[in-house]
Amino acid sequence: MHPLSARLQSLSPSETFAMAQKSNELKAQGIDVINMSVGEPDFSTPYHIKEAAKEAIDRNFSFYSPVAGFPELRRAICTKLKNENGLDFDPARIVVSNGAKQSLCNVILTIVNKGEEVIIPAPYWVSYPEMVKIAEGKPVYLYAGIEQEYKITAKQLEAAITPNTRALILCSPSNPTGSVYTREELQSLAEVLERYPDIYIISDEIYEKINYVGKHESIAQFEPIRERVIVVNGVSKGYAMTGWRIGWIAAAKWISTACGLLQGQYTSGPSSISQKAAEAAYTGSQDCVEEMRLAFERRKNLITKLLKEIPALKVNDPKGAFYVFVECSSYLGKQFDEKRIDTATDLAMYLLEQGHVACVGGDAFGAPGHIRFSYATSDENIEKAVSRVKGALEKLR
């Protein structure tokens, strides 16, 4: 047994990465696997963004940037927040990091003390609880099922708050469900939080650009709680820039300063080239964003239509991101040959091995009895994948 720290031993492996690895292993054996487990767009980064990165290389942007990011990028983020979200921030309140994942972890490590509670609506992104564990905090889960469109209510939130509650993590549009909170729903949550001035709200808005309801709504718009909201966003999803690793926070000055202090001690600023690409993403034409959004919406309509044709699956209509979160509990307890399907993770593995479709079991997201499909793939792959899933499910007895 290697002498790993107790902190590391408390962490769970990422099931999304595990499924992607298993999928790649089968592909390496020559098996035609359709991967619907990944959480990234299948589009290439838009041309003008790549050109900005090439120009940055030619202009020798090859040195360290300020820890919190280049001033030009932080100003571009402030302009985006003002024009698109109606939020006023100055560059000193922006910290640019190596992806929104680091931005989230920075915030949690900055504000959460040992033993403090962080409310996490479930289904949740797999890394939220693990980040809270790294900070030695205590995840508190609030479950909302398909009958609630996977969205918590103000009543649920109020009931979960204790004197030890430090933060709420809210993700809209949501990974893994694709759910999007309306302005009215966010306002009802904000009214609860207004009564608890010591609770901070971490608003993960990384899928902002991929929504099918029109205008994105941020919980930061509500003035009584605004100074306690930390907006987390980035370029990965909306601009097809996952590998560029640029995320950011917009927060109260004391929080941004603290996150900068933390980041300065373990990564410093993110890639200077990636920052110049991100600046071009925010300041250039947004036509590419809309083109990708329309493609995702078309795919969403296609996959939900096809999945609803499979008996016993419960499928809602996601309003954002590029996931459909399917209730599949009626298939649990069944078996194929000698293989019994007891959990959603078992079902996901069965669909990979028998149907050659990679998806992720809902157990990883705090939602047993569900599976997540990513439709960040072609229409042809969606049609083939759902056909394979249907065939595999029909074999279960």
Secondary structure, DSSP 4 states (H G I P E B T S, - for coil): -----HHHHTPPPPHHHHHHHHHHHHHHTT---EE----S-SSPPPHHHHHHHHHHHHTT--SPPPTT--HHHHHHHHHHHHHHH-----GGGEEEESSHHHHHHHHHHHHPPTT-EEEEEES--THHHHHHHHTT-EEEEEE--GGGTT---HHHHHHH--TTEEEEEEESS-TTT-----HHHHHHHHHHHHT-TT-EEEEE-TTTTSBSSSS---GGG-GGGGGGEEEEEESTTTTT-GGG--EEEE--HHHHHHHHHHHHHHT-S--HHHHHHHHHHHHS--HHHHHHHHHHHHHHHHHHHHHTTSTT-B-----BTTEEEEE-GGGTT-EETTEE--SHHHHHHHHHHHH-EE-EEGGGGT-TTEEEEE--S-HHHHHHHHHHHHHHHHT--
